[in-house]
């Protein structure tokens, strides 16, 4: 079975993501359920850090958090690493708190990887990889940012996910 693909349309261009259903089945199923519900349409890349990552998938233009499904178990022990171009689940300090938000690594971020020991650093689950449009993600990561409505690293000029759709 081929890995599913998702196309993100942004004002800066398109980002095509291959999802690793074999390595993170629960995470991919969760992400695709949000895609199929058109949940991501009109959400922002609300946290953008040059040389690190771009995060999106949960906040509207008014910086309101959209209601999500229940959190999913963290599948960070799947052997995948947070290297440039990979897509991972955003979460709070609770390792099993991921819902709809995700980030695209624009550089290698080994500090975000699972340590291999459950009682140590749990890590952030990589579940996909940008196969086309990495230049778009890098461009977004270089956006001028500010603190806004209690959030840091928010692009001054909002960068939205116009649509997120399965790509055949």
C-alpha angles and dihedrals in degrees: 000000000000120000113258118249130212127198118211114200113205133169086253094053141279129313118199115202128194112209122216101221090166093058101036107019098162093045093048092048089050093049092047091050089058091046092050090049090052086236094146095054108114096008121128139239084236099172117048124170120179113235092012120057149305118238128199147134106099116055131075127218088271088056090247114148112238116231111260140194120262117295118270131228113268111251095187092127089074095106095249117128131217096247128151110294098023124123120222141177117266115220145159124257087287105090091215098049101097117129125149103335122099139169137214115222109227091185136023107284107185090165087072095056126107109263094220091244117092094212094052129051108346097193135202119292115245108209105161149011135225107247096176132014100038086138087062092052091049091049090052090049090059094056117127108257140196142176109270132175093343096315126109128213094027114159111250088220105045117243111205137191097236092188138349115200139165109262118216 
